[in-house]
Amino acid sequence: MSVNALAKRRVVVDASLVIDLYAAPSDARASIAEEAFSWVAARLVEAYAPRLLMVEVAGVLARHLSEEDLSLVLASFPPVRLVPEELFYDEALRIARSTGSRAADAYYIAVASVVNGVLLTNDKRQGQNARKAGIEAYYLIEEMKKARQSLVSSR
């Protein structure tokens, strides 16, 4: 087995996936998020996201959780490496221009580009725009099995 085969894959997790970990609208979405983050916890993959992730997650979860519960969530956040905007801003602008994606989506896609990672999302449009930008992406609601095979089954 080569050294590269043992290297951890880098993934970029978006807000939809993190939100589903704590406040999914269905058990199926919660299960998807739990499995994806189990890969991170087991160190099968390294997770990245733009710093914007924290703002998006806090804003959405504040609508569903008490302030006390929100503080607990933010204190026990999954191990995601937050990438500062200055490292990917130009790439995000290029992606927004070339794909027409929403601003936040361009941030996640750009982080995947700069860390050479795979985008994991529960947002269909974001997955489509990532592919349009040439980024490997999985819309986990429909592609969990494929993502599992690509990212963790061969480990």
N, C-alpha and C positions, 0 to 999 in steps of 0.2 A: 504494500500500500504506500502511495506517495505521501510526502509531507502535505501537499495541497489537499489531498483527500481528507486529512485530519483537521485542516483549518476550519474554524467556525465560519459559517455563513453570516454575513451581516444582513440584518433586516431593518427596515424602517417601518415603525408602527405608527398609525395615524390616530387621530382623536376618536374616530368612530369605533375603532377596536378597543381603545382604553375605556371609553364610555360604556361599551357593552360589557366590559369586565365588571362594572359596578352598578349599572342601571339599564340593563338590556330590556328592550320591549318584549322579548320572548326568551323562553328557555333555550331554544336553538341558537340564538345569537349569543347568549351567555356562554353556552358550551363551546362555541367556536372561539370566543375570546379567551376562555379559560385554557383551552388546549394550546392556543398560540402562545400565551404567556407562560405556560408550563415549559415550553421549549426554551424560553428565556431563563426561567428559574433553574432549569436543569443544565444551563450553559451549553445547550446544543447550538444556539444562535446568539449573536450579539445584537442587541436592540439599540436603535438610534431614532432620533426625532428632532425636529426643530424645537427651539425653546418655546415657540408658540403653542406647543402641545399642552403645556401646563395651563395656559390662559384659556384655551378652548375647553379643556376638561373641567377646570374650575367653574367656568361660566355655565356649562350645561349641567353639571352635577349640582350646582347651587340651586337649580330649579327643582331638583328631586330629593335632595338630602338636607338635613338640618345642618347648621353651621358646625356643630360638634362632629357629626358624621363626616362632613366634608373635610374637616381638619384631620380626622383619622385616615381618610383615604389619601390625602395629599402627603401625610407623614409615612404611609406604608406603600408608597407608589412603587410599581414594578421597576426593576433596574434597567432604566432606559438612559442612554447617554444623550444628553441634550446638546445640540449643535448650535453655536451662536450664528446669528444671521450674517455677520460679515464673512463667514466662510462659504456661504452659498448664495448670497443675494443676486449676484450677476447671473448665476445659473437659473435661479428662480425667475428672474425677469425674462431670460431667453425662453424658458419653458412656457411661461404665461403667453408670450408673444407667439410662439410656434403652435401651441395647442388650444389657446383660448380658455384655459382652465381657470377656475376660481383661484383667487390669490392664495388662500391657505393651502389649497391642493398643490399649487406650484411650489410652495415651500417644502412640502413632504417629498414631492417628486425630485426636487433639486437636491435635497439631502440624500436621497437614494442615489442620485447621480454622483455626488461628490464622495460618498463613502463606498461607492461600488457595491451597493446593497440592493436587496429585493424589497419592494413595497408590499406590505400586508395591510389590507383595508377591508372594511365592511361597507364601503361606499363605491357603488358600481361605477359611477361617472369618474371618480378619481382613478380607479383602476384602468379604465379606458384611456384616460388622458396620459397616465404613466406609460402605457404601451405605445401610445402615439408619440411620446417623447423618447422612445427607445429603451425604456426601463422595464426590467422584468417585474411583473406585478401579479398579485393574486387577489381577486375579489373572493374572500374566504367564504362568503355565504354560498357561493356556487362552486368554489374551487379548493375547498379545504383538503380533499384527498390528494389532489394534484400538488398542492403546496407541501403537504406532509411528505409525499414521495420525493419531491425535489430538495427539500430542506433538511429533513431529519431521518427519513427511513433508511438512507444509505449509510448512516453513521454507526 
